[in-house]
Amino acid sequence: MNGNQTLCHFGNVQYVPGMTYALLSWGILDDHGLHVQGGDGIIRFLQCDWTIIIESLKKTGKLYYLNTVSNLPPTSDTTAALAVIPSFDLLHKHLAHPGKDALQLMIQKNLVDGLDNVSDDAKDFDCIACVQGKMMHGSFQTGHKVAAEHLDQLHSDVCGPMDIPSLSKNRYFCILVDNRTRYLWFLPCSKKSDFMPWFTHLDTLFTNHYHSHMKIL
C-alpha cells in the first residue's frame, strides 16, 4: 500500500503440507472484529475505523494473495491483532524439521528472531515424517505361506561362474530347497546346463522314494 510493504506473522491459519502459501480464514478475521471490502478482484480487511489492515493483490484463480500495510496508526485494540503464537509442532515444520532438542534450545535461548513467547513444551510431539526419514530400512515382512506337504514347492538357484574353480574344476553350483522341510540338495557343476539332468534325476528319485513328483519349482 502506497509503495510500502512489510512482513507480518499470521497464525491460526490452515496448514497444508506441500503448499508454499498458508490459507488465511475469512471467518477468523471476522471473529477478530475486522471488516471486509471487495470489488474488481481485490479485497481489503479494515479495522472498525476503516483503516486498511490488509489488501490483496489481484485475484489469481479462486485465491487472493495478501499484501500487508506497514504504516498503521498505533492502537490499543487487541482484537485487531493478527499475530498468533504458533505451536511447537507447526514451528518444527516451518523450520524444516529440526531436532526436538535443537528446536527447544532455539526457543529457550532466542537463537532465532520471531520466537518470542513460543512454548518449548514438546509434550506429545511426534513428527511422523522425521521418524520415517530416519528409518534405515523398511519393516520386515510378516512371513509367507509355507507349503502343506514336502515337495509341494521347491526353490532353486544356479550360482556362478566363480572366478576360482573348485578342486574338481567346477565353477557353478546348483541348489534345491524344500519349502516345507527346508531340506537342501546341492550339486557342484562345471556348466549351467548340468542343472536339468540333475533335476530330472532328483524328480525320479523323489517319485521312487516318496511316490510324489515335485509340484512347484
Secondary structure as the mmCIF struct_conf table of DSSP 4:
data_model
#
loop_
_struct_conf.conf_type_id
_struct_conf.id
_struct_conf.beg_label_comp_id
_struct_conf.beg_label_asym_id
_struct_conf.beg_label_seq_id
_struct_conf.end_label_comp_id
_struct_conf.end_label_asym_id
_struct_conf.end_label_seq_id
TURN_TY1_P TURN_TY1_P1 ASN A 2 GLY A 3
BEND BEND1 ASN A 12 ASN A 12
STRN STRN1 GLN A 14 GLN A 14
TURN_TY1_P TURN_TY1_P2 PRO A 17 GLY A 18
BEND BEND2 THR A 20 TYR A 21
HELX_LH_PP_P HELX_LH_PP_P1 ALA A 22 ALA A 22
STRN STRN2 LEU A 23 LEU A 23
HELX_LH_PP_P HELX_LH_PP_P2 LEU A 24 SER A 25
HELX_RH_AL_P HELX_RH_AL_P1 TRP A 26 ASP A 31
TURN_TY1_P TURN_TY1_P3 HIS A 32 GLY A 33
STRN STRN3 HIS A 35 GLY A 39
TURN_TY1_P TURN_TY1_P4 ASP A 40 GLY A 41
STRN STRN4 ILE A 42 LEU A 46
TURN_TY1_P TURN_TY1_P5 CYS A 48 ASP A 49
STRN STRN5 ILE A 52 SER A 56
BEND BEND3 LYS A 58 LYS A 58
STRN STRN6 THR A 60 THR A 60
TURN_TY1_P TURN_TY1_P6 GLY A 61 LYS A 62
STRN STRN7 LEU A 63 LEU A 63
STRN STRN8 LEU A 66 THR A 68
HELX_LH_PP_P HELX_LH_PP_P3 LEU A 72 PRO A 74
HELX_RH_3T_P HELX_RH_3T_P1 THR A 78 ALA A 80
HELX_LH_PP_P HELX_LH_PP_P4 ILE A 85 SER A 87
HELX_RH_AL_P HELX_RH_AL_P2 PHE A 88 HIS A 94
TURN_TY1_P TURN_TY1_P7 LEU A 95 ALA A 96
HELX_RH_AL_P HELX_RH_AL_P3 LYS A 100 GLN A 108
TURN_TY1_P TURN_TY1_P8 LYS A 109 ASN A 110
BEND BEND4 VAL A 112 VAL A 112
TURN_TY1_P TURN_TY1_P9 ASP A 113 GLY A 114
TURN_TY1_P TURN_TY1_P10 ASP A 116 ASN A 117
TURN_TY1_P TURN_TY1_P11 LYS A 123 ASP A 124
HELX_RH_AL_P HELX_RH_AL_P4 ILE A 128 GLY A 133
TURN_TY1_P TURN_TY1_P12 LYS A 134 LYS A 134
BEND BEND5 MET A 136 HIS A 137
HELX_LH_PP_P HELX_LH_PP_P5 GLY A 138 GLN A 141
HELX_LH_PP_P HELX_LH_PP_P6 LYS A 145 ALA A 147
BEND BEND6 ALA A 148 GLU A 149
TURN_TY1_P TURN_TY1_P13 HIS A 150 LEU A 151
BEND BEND7 ASP A 152 ASP A 152
STRN STRN9 GLN A 153 GLN A 153
STRN STRN10 LEU A 154 CYS A 159
BEND BEND8 ASP A 163 ILE A 164
TURN_TY1_P TURN_TY1_P14 LEU A 167 SER A 168
STRN STRN11 TYR A 172 ASP A 178
TURN_TY1_P TURN_TY1_P15 ASN A 179 THR A 181
STRN STRN12 LEU A 184 CYS A 189
BEND BEND9 SER A 190 LYS A 191
HELX_RH_3T_P HELX_RH_3T_P2 LYS A 192 ASP A 194
HELX_RH_AL_P HELX_RH_AL_P5 PHE A 195 TYR A 210
BEND BEND10 HIS A 211 HIS A 211
STRN STRN13 ILE A 216 ILE A 216
#
